[in-house]
Amino acid sequence: MKKTELLNLLFDSFDHSVNDVIHSSVPFTKEMKDILKAKSVDKLNRIRQNGPAYLIYPSNVHTRLNHSIGVYAIGRKIILTLLSKNESLPFSKEGVMSFFIACLLHDIGHFPYAHSLKELSVREHEEIAEDIILHDSELYEKIKKAKGVPEYVALIINKERKCAIEEIEIYRNILSGTLDPDKLDYLSRDAYFSGVPYGMQHTEFILKSLDLRNGRLVLDEDALISVEQILFSKYMMYRTVYWHKGVRCATSMIKKALVTALEDNKISYDDLYFKDDYEFASFARKKRIEIDAFSLIEMVESGQLFEKKAEIPLSDLNMLLKKALSIRTRAVAEREIYNHIKAKYPALKDYEVIIDIPEPINFESHIEILRHDGSVSPVRDEETIFTENVGSEFSKRLRKLSVFAPSYVKEADVIKALGEVDFGKAEL
């Protein structure tokens, strides 16, 4: 499709808008805006983007739908930037519209407290998104009316599906990477709503510095510092917001409740899908009668969090605590600690001693750089502080094993248990 035709497409029919606190007025077509009214999309407006972070940062109550609109806004600007710099691109009208819709729907498969479920054997949210897009008749028809191809939208979001279409591969590469619209939006948005400065990005400068080579985004050499800023912002946001001890505690309490119920066959994985925050809370309240551990979810919902009683670098874990690295065998270590201190705390329940280990985090900088001489090459170690070793060190400093328990349990008793339990005799 000719460049002029695509540019006309991106301006002539985008005569509706949605106001956004980060991106101001975001242009939509009438049919694209109507997608926001689909039941499966509207549900995102009832799922908090950062789960229990609002318990620590009260203004952090923005939703998955807010973020999705932001990802679309940035994705649209990226396409406009690429069109302004290239006379010929392998884009089609259907492909571009499908990409825009994919940006808007990329999180449609998310469920409440997603990070609480990340280690469980739940389906990936991209796979769930594909199912919704292809099998929700209301959404399917709205995508078609918006001049998108539902099958293309699903392929762009779910990269696990094999695809031999060059245009789709380009959109996949744009939507997922070091400088993807997802990261550019959530870092700035989450920082704004948390009231912290660490995640704010110079988004417009970054977008103007992007181009396309061999089907992948490349960054102008003069804008390399923006990669460092994004990765450092990511580190700071994990340190101060995403992995704040209160957020980690709330996350681990919900995870412990769900793992206990799943292992006791009181709930199934299917019970966790397709719920918003309110439906999840209602489900938990109903199950509370038959599942004692669901009192943990009830406590989180009312802001009653446990306290951190111990913290250990992952490099210092003994034999039993190494078993805690796996969510499936974590209960072994938790039970040993509980058994060691329960005599002193008769009111303590076995599910109230909780070990938390954050998921691995990657500080990648895999974007290629467009050099002054027109050549393209990967970022070199000497060009950025985020070498593989430094990224590994940042992750190491963030990821630690923590033990949470009710406030009346003394730290000294937990620490003593960690040092005195005969971990070698613990059996799976």
C-alpha positions as CSV (number, residue, x, y, z in Angstrom):
1,M,0.0,0.0,0.0
2,K,1.3,3.4,-0.9
3,K,2.6,5.7,1.9
4,T,0.1,8.5,1.0
5,E,-2.8,6.0,1.3
6,L,-1.7,4.9,4.7
7,L,-1.2,8.4,5.9
8,N,-4.6,9.3,4.7
9,L,-6.0,6.3,6.5
10,L,-4.3,7.5,9.8
11,F,-5.8,11.0,9.6
12,D,-9.0,11.0,7.6
13,S,-11.1,8.6,9.7
14,F,-9.6,9.1,13.1
15,D,-12.1,11.8,14.1
16,H,-13.0,10.5,17.6
17,S,-10.9,10.7,20.7
18,V,-10.3,9.4,24.2
19,N,-8.8,11.7,26.8
20,D,-5.9,10.2,28.7
21,V,-3.9,11.6,31.6
22,I,-0.5,10.6,30.0
23,H,-1.1,11.0,26.3
24,S,-3.8,13.7,26.3
25,S,-6.3,13.3,23.4
26,V,-5.8,9.9,21.8
27,P,-7.3,9.6,18.2
28,F,-9.7,6.8,17.4
29,T,-12.0,5.8,14.6
30,K,-15.6,5.5,15.6
31,E,-15.4,1.7,15.1
32,M,-12.2,1.4,17.1
33,K,-13.7,3.4,20.0
34,D,-16.7,1.0,19.9
35,I,-14.3,-1.9,20.7
36,L,-13.9,-0.4,24.1
37,K,-17.6,-1.1,24.8
38,A,-17.2,-4.8,24.2
39,K,-17.9,-6.7,27.4
40,S,-14.6,-8.5,27.3
41,V,-12.7,-5.2,26.9
42,D,-14.7,-3.2,29.3
43,K,-13.8,-5.8,32.0
44,L,-10.2,-4.4,31.8
45,N,-11.6,-1.2,33.4
46,R,-12.3,-3.2,36.5
47,I,-8.8,-4.8,36.8
48,R,-6.2,-2.6,38.6
49,Q,-3.0,-2.4,36.6
50,N,-0.7,-2.9,39.6
51,G,-2.9,-5.2,41.7
52,P,-2.3,-4.6,45.4
53,A,0.1,-1.7,44.9
54,Y,-2.8,0.7,45.9
55,L,-2.4,-0.6,49.4
56,I,1.0,1.2,49.6
57,Y,0.4,3.9,47.0
58,P,-3.3,4.9,47.4
59,S,-3.5,6.7,44.0
60,N,-2.2,3.6,42.2
61,V,-5.7,2.6,41.1
62,H,-5.4,3.0,37.3
63,T,-6.7,0.1,35.3
64,R,-5.6,-2.3,32.6
65,L,-7.8,-0.5,30.1
66,N,-6.1,2.9,30.9
67,H,-2.8,1.2,30.1
68,S,-4.1,-0.4,27.0
69,I,-5.2,2.9,25.6
70,G,-1.7,4.2,26.3
71,V,-0.1,1.3,24.5
72,Y,-2.3,2.0,21.5
73,A,-1.5,5.7,21.6
74,I,2.3,5.0,21.5
75,G,1.9,2.2,18.9
76,R,0.1,4.6,16.6
77,K,2.8,7.2,17.0
78,I,5.5,4.6,16.1
79,I,3.7,3.7,12.9
80,L,3.5,7.5,12.0
81,T,7.2,7.9,12.8
82,L,8.1,5.0,10.5
83,L,5.9,6.3,7.7
84,S,7.5,9.7,8.0
85,K,11.0,8.2,7.5
86,N,10.4,5.6,4.8
87,E,8.9,5.9,1.4
88,S,8.1,2.2,1.2
89,L,7.1,-0.2,4.0
90,P,5.5,-3.6,3.8
91,F,2.3,-2.3,5.5
92,S,-1.3,-2.9,4.5
93,K,-4.4,-1.1,5.6
94,E,-5.7,-4.3,7.2
95,G,-2.3,-5.0,8.8
96,V,-2.0,-1.5,10.3
97,M,-5.5,-1.5,11.7
98,S,-4.9,-5.0,13.1
99,F,-1.7,-3.8,14.8
100,F,-3.6,-0.8,16.4
101,I,-6.3,-3.1,17.7
102,A,-3.7,-5.6,19.0
103,C,-2.1,-2.7,21.0
104,L,-5.5,-2.0,22.4
105,L,-6.2,-5.6,23.2
106,H,-2.8,-6.9,24.2
107,D,-3.8,-7.3,27.9
108,I,-7.3,-8.6,27.3
109,G,-6.3,-12.0,28.7
110,H,-5.1,-10.6,32.0
111,F,-6.8,-11.5,35.3
112,P,-6.7,-9.9,38.7
113,Y,-3.5,-10.0,40.7
114,A,-1.8,-11.5,37.6
115,H,1.6,-11.4,39.3
116,S,0.2,-13.5,42.2
117,L,-0.5,-16.3,39.6
118,K,2.6,-16.0,37.5
119,E,4.4,-19.0,38.9
120,L,1.3,-21.2,38.8
121,S,0.4,-23.4,35.8
122,V,-2.1,-20.9,34.5
123,R,-2.4,-20.2,30.8
124,E,-0.3,-17.2,29.5
125,H,-2.4,-14.1,29.1
126,E,-1.5,-13.9,25.4
127,E,-3.0,-17.3,24.8
128,I,-6.1,-16.3,26.6
129,A,-6.3,-13.1,24.6
130,E,-6.1,-15.2,21.4
131,D,-9.1,-17.3,22.6
132,I,-11.2,-14.3,23.5
133,I,-10.4,-12.5,20.2
134,L,-11.3,-15.5,18.0
135,H,-14.2,-16.9,20.0
136,D,-16.0,-13.9,21.5
137,S,-18.5,-13.2,18.8
138,E,-19.2,-9.6,20.0
139,L,-15.5,-8.7,20.0
140,Y,-14.8,-10.5,16.7
141,E,-17.5,-8.6,14.8
142,K,-16.3,-5.2,16.4
143,I,-12.8,-5.9,15.2
144,K,-14.0,-6.6,11.6
145,K,-16.1,-3.4,11.7
146,A,-13.0,-1.5,12.7
147,K,-11.3,-2.8,9.5
148,G,-9.0,-5.2,11.4
149,V,-8.5,-8.9,10.8
150,P,-9.2,-10.8,14.1
151,E,-6.8,-13.6,13.1
152,Y,-4.1,-11.0,12.5
153,V,-4.8,-9.4,15.8
154,A,-4.5,-12.7,17.6
155,L,-1.2,-13.6,15.8
156,I,0.3,-10.2,16.7
157,I,-0.5,-10.7,20.4
158,N,0.3,-14.4,20.8
159,K,3.9,-14.7,19.5
160,E,4.0,-18.4,20.3
161,R,1.9,-19.1,17.3
162,K,4.0,-19.8,14.2
163,C,3.6,-17.1,11.5
164,A,5.2,-16.7,8.1
165,I,3.6,-13.3,7.3
166,E,6.4,-10.7,7.1
167,E,4.0,-7.8,8.1
168,I,2.8,-9.6,11.2
169,E,6.3,-10.3,12.3
170,I,7.1,-6.6,12.1
171,Y,4.2,-5.8,14.3
172,R,5.2,-8.5,16.7
173,N,8.7,-7.0,16.9
174,I,7.3,-3.5,17.5
175,L,4.9,-4.7,20.3
176,S,7.5,-6.6,22.2
177,G,11.1,-5.4,22.9
178,T,13.4,-3.1,24.8
179,L,11.6,0.0,23.5
180,D,8.1,-1.4,23.0
181,P,4.9,0.7,23.5
182,D,3.9,-1.5,26.5
183,K,7.0,-0.7,28.5
184,L,7.0,3.0,27.4
185,D,3.5,3.4,28.7
186,Y,3.5,1.3,31.9
187,L,6.7,2.8,33.3
188,S,5.5,6.4,32.9
189,R,1.9,5.6,33.9
190,D,2.7,3.5,36.9
191,A,5.1,6.2,38.1
192,Y,2.6,9.0,37.6
193,F,-0.2,7.2,39.6
194,S,2.2,6.1,42.3
195,G,3.5,9.6,42.8
196,V,7.1,8.7,42.2
197,P,9.4,10.2,39.5
198,Y,11.5,7.1,38.7
199,G,9.6,5.7,35.7
200,M,8.9,8.8,33.7
201,Q,10.2,8.6,30.1
202,H,11.0,11.2,27.4
203,T,8.6,9.2,25.1
204,E,8.4,11.7,22.3
205,F,12.2,11.9,21.9
206,I,12.4,8.1,21.9
207,L,9.7,7.7,19.3
208,K,11.3,10.3,17.0
209,S,14.6,8.4,17.2
210,L,13.1,5.1,16.0
211,D,13.3,3.6,12.5
212,L,12.8,0.2,10.9
213,R,15.5,-2.0,9.4
214,N,15.1,-5.6,8.3
215,G,11.7,-5.8,10.0
216,R,12.9,-4.6,13.4
217,L,12.9,-1.3,15.3
218,V,16.3,0.4,15.5
219,L,17.3,3.4,17.6
220,D,19.3,6.4,16.4
221,E,22.8,6.3,17.9
222,D,22.3,9.7,19.5
223,A,19.4,8.4,21.5
224,L,21.2,5.5,23.1
225,I,20.9,7.1,26.5
226,S,17.1,6.5,26.4
227,V,17.8,2.8,26.6
228,E,19.7,3.3,29.8
229,Q,17.0,5.5,31.2
230,I,14.3,2.9,30.5
231,L,16.3,0.1,32.0
232,F,17.3,2.1,35.0
233,S,13.7,3.3,35.4
234,K,12.6,-0.3,35.3
235,Y,15.0,-1.1,38.1
236,M,13.8,1.8,40.2
237,M,10.2,1.0,39.7
238,Y,10.7,-2.6,40.7
239,R,12.6,-1.5,43.7
240,T,10.2,1.1,44.9
241,V,6.8,0.1,43.6
242,Y,6.4,-3.3,42.0
243,W,8.5,-5.1,44.6
244,H,7.9,-2.9,47.6
245,K,7.8,-5.2,50.7
246,G,4.1,-4.4,51.2
247,V,3.2,-5.2,47.6
248,R,5.3,-8.4,47.8
249,C,3.5,-9.4,51.0
250,A,0.1,-8.9,49.5
251,T,1.1,-10.8,46.4
252,S,2.5,-13.7,48.4
253,M,-0.5,-13.9,50.7
254,I,-2.9,-14.2,47.7
255,K,-0.5,-16.7,46.0
256,K,-0.3,-18.8,49.2
257,A,-4.1,-18.9,49.4
258,L,-4.5,-20.0,45.8
259,V,-1.7,-22.6,45.9
260,T,-3.2,-24.1,49.0
261,A,-6.7,-24.3,47.5
262,L,-5.3,-25.7,44.2
263,E,-3.3,-28.4,45.9
264,D,-6.3,-29.4,48.1
265,N,-8.4,-29.6,44.9
266,K,-10.8,-27.0,46.4
267,I,-10.6,-24.9,43.2
268,S,-9.4,-25.4,39.7
269,Y,-7.4,-23.3,37.3
270,D,-10.5,-22.6,35.3
271,D,-11.9,-20.8,38.4
272,L,-9.3,-18.1,38.0
273,Y,-9.8,-17.1,34.4
274,F,-12.0,-14.3,33.0
275,K,-12.6,-12.5,36.2
276,D,-12.2,-8.8,37.1
277,D,-11.2,-7.5,40.5
278,Y,-14.7,-7.5,41.9
279,E,-15.6,-11.0,40.5
280,F,-12.4,-12.3,42.0
281,A,-13.1,-10.8,45.4
282,S,-16.7,-12.2,45.3
283,F,-15.4,-15.6,44.4
284,A,-12.9,-15.5,47.3
285,R,-15.6,-14.5,49.8
286,K,-17.8,-17.4,48.7
287,K,-15.0,-19.9,48.9
288,R,-13.8,-18.5,52.3
289,I,-16.4,-20.7,54.1
290,E,-14.8,-24.0,52.9
291,I,-11.2,-22.8,52.4
292,D,-9.5,-21.5,55.5
293,A,-6.5,-20.2,53.6
294,F,-8.8,-17.8,51.7
295,S,-8.8,-15.7,54.8
296,L,-5.5,-14.4,53.4
297,I,-7.2,-12.9,50.4
298,E,-9.8,-11.4,52.7
299,M,-7.1,-9.8,54.7
300,V,-5.4,-8.3,51.6
301,E,-8.7,-7.0,50.4
302,S,-9.1,-5.1,53.7
303,G,-5.5,-3.9,53.8
304,Q,-4.4,-6.2,56.7
305,L,-0.9,-7.4,55.6
306,F,1.6,-9.6,57.3
307,E,5.0,-8.3,58.2
308,K,8.4,-9.2,56.8
309,K,10.2,-11.3,59.4
310,A,13.4,-12.3,57.5
311,E,15.2,-11.6,54.2
312,I,17.9,-13.7,52.7
313,P,19.9,-13.2,49.4
314,L,19.3,-16.0,47.0
315,S,23.0,-16.8,47.0
316,D,22.8,-17.7,50.7
317,L,20.1,-20.2,50.6
318,N,20.6,-23.6,52.3
319,M,19.4,-26.9,51.0
320,L,15.8,-26.6,52.1
321,L,15.3,-23.0,51.1
322,K,16.6,-23.8,47.7
323,K,13.5,-26.0,47.4
324,A,11.5,-22.8,48.0
325,L,12.7,-21.5,44.6
326,S,10.0,-23.7,43.1
327,I,6.4,-22.8,43.9
328,R,5.6,-26.5,43.9
329,T,8.0,-27.4,46.7
330,R,8.0,-24.1,48.6
331,A,5.5,-25.4,51.1
332,V,8.1,-27.8,52.4
333,A,10.3,-25.0,53.7
334,E,7.3,-23.0,54.9
335,R,6.1,-26.0,56.9
336,E,9.4,-26.6,58.5
337,I,9.6,-23.0,59.7
338,Y,6.0,-23.2,61.0
339,N,6.7,-26.5,62.9
340,H,9.7,-24.9,64.5
341,I,7.8,-21.9,65.9
342,K,4.2,-23.2,66.3
343,A,4.6,-24.2,70.0
344,K,5.4,-20.6,70.9
345,Y,2.4,-19.3,68.8
346,P,-0.6,-21.6,69.3
347,A,-2.9,-19.3,67.3
348,L,-0.6,-19.4,64.2
349,K,-2.0,-21.3,61.2
350,D,0.3,-23.4,59.0
351,Y,-0.6,-21.2,55.9
352,E,0.3,-18.0,57.8
353,V,4.1,-18.6,57.4
354,I,4.8,-17.5,53.8
355,I,8.0,-17.5,51.8
356,D,8.1,-15.1,48.9
357,I,10.6,-15.1,46.0
358,P,10.1,-12.7,43.2
359,E,10.1,-14.0,39.6
360,P,13.3,-13.6,37.6
361,I,13.6,-10.2,36.0
362,N,15.6,-9.3,32.9
363,F,17.3,-6.0,32.1
364,E,17.8,-6.6,28.4
365,S,19.1,-4.1,25.9
366,H,18.7,-6.0,22.7
367,I,17.7,-3.2,20.4
368,E,19.9,-2.5,17.5
369,I,21.5,0.9,16.9
370,L,21.4,2.9,13.7
371,R,24.9,4.4,13.4
372,H,25.8,7.7,11.9
373,D,27.2,6.0,8.8
374,G,23.9,4.2,8.1
375,S,25.0,0.8,9.4
376,V,23.1,-1.1,12.0
377,S,24.7,-3.0,14.9
378,P,23.8,-4.3,18.4
379,V,24.5,-2.2,21.5
380,R,28.1,-2.7,22.5
381,D,29.1,-3.2,26.2
382,E,31.2,-0.1,26.3
383,E,28.2,2.0,25.1
384,T,25.9,1.4,28.1
385,I,26.1,0.5,31.7
386,F,23.6,-2.3,31.2
387,T,26.0,-5.0,30.2
388,E,24.9,-8.6,30.8
389,N,26.9,-8.6,34.1
390,V,25.5,-5.4,35.3
391,G,21.9,-6.5,34.5
392,S,22.5,-9.7,36.3
393,E,23.8,-7.8,39.4
394,F,20.7,-5.5,39.3
395,S,18.5,-8.5,39.3
396,K,20.5,-10.2,42.1
397,R,20.1,-7.1,44.3
398,L,16.3,-7.1,43.7
399,R,15.5,-10.7,44.1
400,K,15.7,-12.0,47.7
401,L,13.8,-14.6,49.7
402,S,11.5,-13.1,52.3
403,V,9.5,-14.7,55.1
404,F,6.2,-13.1,56.0
405,A,4.1,-13.9,59.0
406,P,1.5,-12.2,61.3
407,S,2.7,-9.2,63.3
408,Y,2.7,-11.0,66.6
409,V,5.4,-13.4,65.4
410,K,8.8,-12.1,66.4
411,E,11.5,-11.7,63.8
412,A,14.0,-13.3,66.1
413,D,12.0,-16.5,66.3
414,V,11.8,-16.8,62.5
415,I,15.5,-16.0,62.0
416,K,16.3,-18.6,64.7
417,A,14.2,-21.2,62.9
418,L,16.0,-20.5,59.7
419,G,19.2,-21.2,61.4
420,E,18.2,-24.2,63.6
421,V,15.8,-26.3,61.6
422,D,17.3,-29.6,60.5
423,F,16.6,-28.8,56.8
424,G,18.5,-31.8,55.6
425,K,15.8,-34.1,57.0
426,A,13.0,-32.3,55.4
427,E,11.3,-34.5,52.8
428,L,9.2,-33.6,49.8
